């Protein structure tokens, strides 16, 4: 074990250097705000922040600022699903139509929960007429999910279910459990960990003033060919920054499970910390056997939508060489648009979250998730807990 005094000094040094890095990123990218948090062996060892919570610089980011975490949401909602499986309310190899009979239309009757979690269900496409108002209407989107037809034989290949992932999992959970999916997330993740005011699927009115404004460069989806699968999975009408509705209270208050969880970095890192080691304050949301199942490799290959190599567990991306999660094959989590990530690295009993609010195309080596996570690993590399 590292000398306690030396260990304390290293952790202070970690906080100072990550804060300096975030300050530099905020200075280079005016209007941007950042948070970074890390748990190590269940202990909060980093909680840093910098920059602006709005594009005009009127509000500074602080530890209580909430960020729309984009696709980092998928790791959170997947955790909720795994908790219900652990409770015996859901089963990975059960058909979705068992819980939700109306879903089993148009060739979807045999699609399983496992296939949805691994993006192999073959139903990634959004309706061509979908707009921001439609996707915030839960019952309307339930009907849209029932209309979907698989574009490949379910289970035969994987392709990013960028938005449909959320409603399918959410409605299935609600049918099996009886609570709304937003309430399941609050009851089964937030309350046990004491993060009820720091992580929401459907933000409360009290939380709204704390939510950071999304700004920056438009995601270049509109310029893609109309027949490109990615453009039909994530239509330009539904992605930031071109759509100011992403900053509307009515959007924050809705449940769009795949993309609109709002959270602090500390809350997101806390959730991942609760899945590994001894958990947080002795609380683990998922048992070791459950984590072993959901973080085993369920797909490895080229994603049909993203056209890039991917390793998938059940609802989580798995670590691969050269990635932001340290290249550890046992690491698991989910990244979000703009340089955000939340993940756990069980081999180092480390959980990390990096959040930001300013979208910037082509950050390359200056992506905040990469810079922050690399710095955390560098500082902790030679420290024994």
Secondary structure, DSSP 8 states (H G I E B T S, - for coil): ---HHHHHHHHHHHHHHHHHHHHHHHHHSTT-EEEEEEEETTEEEEEEEEEBSSTTS-SB--TT-BEE-GGGHHHHHHHHHHHHHHTTS--TTSBHHHH-GGGS-TT-TT-BHHHHHTT-SS-----TT--HHHHT-HHHHHHHHHH---SS-TTS-----TTHHHHHHHHHHHHHHSS-HHHHHIIIIIHHHT-TTTEESS--HHHHTTB---EE---TTTTS-TT-HHHHHS-GGGSTTT-GGGG-HHHHHS--TTT--EE-HHHHHHHHHTTSTT-BTTB-SS-HHHHHHHTS-SEEEE-TTT-SEEEE-SSSEE--TTSTTTT-TT-EEEEETTTEEEEEEGGGTEEEEEEESEE-TT-GGG-HHHHHHHHHHHHHTT---
